[in-house]
Amino acid sequence: MTKYSLATPGAPLSRHVDQHHEAFNKARGDYVDLHGEATRRSLAWLLYLGDEDWDRPGSRGSGGTLHAYPRADAAGRCGQHEGNLQVGWLERGGGSEAVFLDSWIPPLEMEGHHTVAELRRAWEVEGRHASAEELGAALFEVQPSYGLYCLVGGVREDFSGAHRRPCKGEGGAWMERARKWSGKQVPSLNEMLPEELRPSFSSMTATDHREQRRLVEVVPRGGTLVIFEANVVPHEVNPVLTGQRVYVGGFFAEERHVPPAWVDSAEASGPRWACDAGWARTTDP
C-alpha cells in the first residue's frame, strides 16, 4: 500500500499505531477494510517531499511535526513472535518487556487432537453429524482460545492461562462462551493478567508509564525518510501551520499468521479460522 499525501493547515492527527492485533481490528474498523483477510501491516514508511528548509525562518511551511513514542528501555524481542502480534508492555524492573497475544491456543473442544483436520476426520469416522454442512458448522464452533505471554531469555512465559474465545450475545455484544461467564463482559488485556502484574502493564497506545517512553520529533523537511514498525511505535502529527506538507508513504505487508494446525484442508477456500475478530479490548487511560 502506497499513498501520496498533501496536508494543508488544519487539524492534527491523534496518537495511534498503524496496526493492531487482529483480535481488535473489526471493532476498530481498519484491518479488514484496508487489507482483507490475508495480510497485515509490518513496516510503515514515509518520505517527505516538501521544502528542505521547512520550519526554518523564511521557509514556505511550518508545523506538521511527527511525534513518535518508542520505548526507551525495550528489553528483548518486540513487535511479533511466531506470528503473534505484540499488544502491550510489562515493567518488572528489567526494562520494558513485550507482551504478545496468542489467539491460536487449542481449546478443550479439540478433544486431544492436534489439528482441525484431525478433528474433522475423527468426527467423520464417528458419524457424529448427518451431513457435511452440519459437520462444518460444528467445526466452526471449535474456535481457538487465547492468552498473553512474554519471552524471557527467548523462552515463552505464559501469564494468563487460556481464555475461551467469546461469542456474540443479544445486541451484538461480545460475551464469554462458557456458561458460567454468560452475560459478563470479555476481560480486558489488563484483567487477563495476574492481579500483581496489572499495574506494570500498559497497552501499545496507553498514555501511562511515561518514564519508559522517549519522544522523537521529525520535522517534515524534504528528503527525510522515516521507517518504523507499524504495531509497535505510537505516533501523532501536529497540525500544519503554514504551507503544504507533502509526502509519499505506505506499508510493507506480511502474511497474516494462521498456524498449520488451524488450516482445514477439506475447505476448498483455504479457510481462515477464528473469523470472530473485534472482541479484544483495553482499559487504556
Stockholm file with secondary structure:
# STOCKHOLM 1.0

chainA/1-285         MTKYSLATPGAPLSRHVDQHHEAFNKARGDYVDLHGEATRRSLAWLLYLGDEDWDRPGSRGSGGTLHAYPRADAAGRCGQHEGNLQVGWLERGGGSEAVFLDSWIPPLEMEGHHTVAELRRAWEVEGRHASAEELGAALFEVQPSYGLYCLVGGVREDFSGAHRRPCKGEGGAWMERARKWSGKQVPSLNEMLPEELRPSFSSMTATDHREQRRLVEVVPRGGTLVIFEANVVPHEVNPVLTGQRVYVGGFFAEERHVPPAWVDSAEASGPRWACDAGWARTTDP
#=GR chainA/1-285 SS CEEEEEECSCCCEEEECSCCCHHHHHHHTCHHHHHTTTEEEEEEEEEECSCTTTTSTTCSCEECCEEECCBTTEESCCSEETTEEEEEEEESSSSEEEEEEEEEECCGGGTTCSSHHHHHHHHHHHTCSSSHHHHHHHHHTCCCEEEEEEEETTEEEECSCCBCCCEECGGGCEECSSGGGTTSBCCCHHHHSCGGGGGGEEETTCCCCGGGBCCEEECCCTTCEEEEETTTCCEEECCEEESCEEEEEEEEEEECCCCGGGCCTTSTTCCCCCCCCCCCCCCCC
#=GC SS_cons         CEEEEEECSCCCEEEECSCCCHHHHHHHTCHHHHHTTTEEEEEEEEEECSCTTTTSTTCSCEECCEEECCBTTEESCCSEETTEEEEEEEESSSSEEEEEEEEEECCGGGTTCSSHHHHHHHHHHHTCSSSHHHHHHHHHTCCCEEEEEEEETTEEEECSCCBCCCEECGGGCEECSSGGGTTSBCCCHHHHSCGGGGGGEEETTCCCCGGGBCCEEECCCTTCEEEEETTTCCEEECCEEESCEEEEEEEEEEECCCCGGGCCTTSTTCCCCCCCCCCCCCCCC
//
